[in-house]
Amino acid sequence: MRIRHFAYISLMALALSGCNDALETAQVDLSKVKNKVEQPLPPHILTAMAAKGMDRNSPIMIRIFKEEGAMEIWKAKTDNRFDKVADYKICAWSGRLGPKVKTGDRQAPEGFYELTRANLNPNSKYYLAINTGFPNRYDAANGRSGSDLMIHGACSSSGCYSMTDQQVLEIYAFARDAFKGGQATVQLQAFPFRMTAENMVKHRLDSNYDFWKMLKVGYDNFEVTKRPPEVNVCEKKYVFNQQATDGGAFNAAGKCPAMSTPPALTAALASYGKTYDADYAKAMSKYDGMAWYDPTEAERKAVVAKLRKGRELAYAPTGTSLEAGRMVKVAELEDLMAKRTAQGLAAKSAPGATPATPAGPQAISAQPQETAVAAATPAVVPVPMQNPLAFTAPEPQETADAAAKKPFWKFWARN
């Protein structure tokens, strides 16, 4: 047992060391940056972009995975598909897995957000900042509240995704260059975790599971096409790559219009879904009677504090859910959640106590478990005529006439 404990501590220390190296390593001496708003991307990133066939000012997309504490920058190549060009360890995010619901819940947003040039804040007191755009149309239609939720520096979060100053300097530069290249909106995709079959099985008992299945449709569309999906909202739900027909229009709270889908995307999603179904069934067998315990923010911080003991760091990362969480038996998970609920009620009713910060809607779902196939199959979704995140002008090697004649679905079908 002692050997096993030592091995675990060594592994965790190594993981944290890697995180700290990422946090502390500076490609640029910030004290010598004269104009942070116009600071160019470092040479190693420009070299990587060139090797992948990316123009410096081509469109970007941002992906966030809370559980892994990861932020990724994806960028358009000359074939108009996106590839990952940079990734970062999120220094601090508050709350737990699950969407932001109301002001004061300390939750960081989950969903699909559109960032414009106006979302850039060069005068942030947290070095630099990019407003996530919360609440978006989906959030507003569902009565969710909150404001000024940012991607920013300073490694301090209260509902934001906080990076180090060095990291946000690069992220800001990616967005700035893309807007200069003509990109109208940068899509931010914020997920609770990578939406693999195994992760969906692990989190199948979470009360947010239905919301996450809806996000997964957008996740699947990007995995298939490698282009940011067209996002709309109707009937208070996200819809992805849907083309309204018969003169219909999307209304966030209204009935969805009639929609269509091209055969190429339907076939690609169906093929992707078959693989996912098989993986989901395997994961259900692997984790039979088990589920993931999602740690609180305090539990994440405690793991980091223990491993950092005696070490001086410039930043105080909050740690990842993977470090502090664990797989447990379903009965144990129910007991843990019951204790947490009781503690929250006790704290709220204590004399002179301030209202407890909501921990997010993280309860065991009372709904019956779905079959693997029903839970795994992604919806068949239509495709827009034009990707709004593409260049505003045709690519140099393609004339406007040629671009107009190219069938739109060929942009989306897998090679």
Secondary structure, DSSP 8 states (H G I E B T S, - for coil): -HHHHHHHHHHHHHHHHHHHHHHH--SS-GGG-S-GGG----HHHHHHHHHTT--TTS-EEEEEETTTTEEEEEEE-TTS-EEEEEEEE--EE-S-SS---STTS-----EEEEE-GGGEETT-TTSSEEE---S-HHHHHTT------EEESTT--SSSEE--HHHHHHHHHHHHHHHHTT-S-EEEEEESS---HHHHHHTTTBTTHHHHHHHHHHHHHHHHHSS---EEEETTEEEES-EE-TT----TTS----EE--HHHHHHHHHHHHHHHHHHHHHHHHTTTEEEE---HHHHHHHHHHHHTT---SS-----HHHH-EEEEHHHHHHHHHHHHHHHHHHHHSTT--------S--B--S----HHHHH--------SS-TTS-SS--TTS-HHHHHHS-GGGGTS--
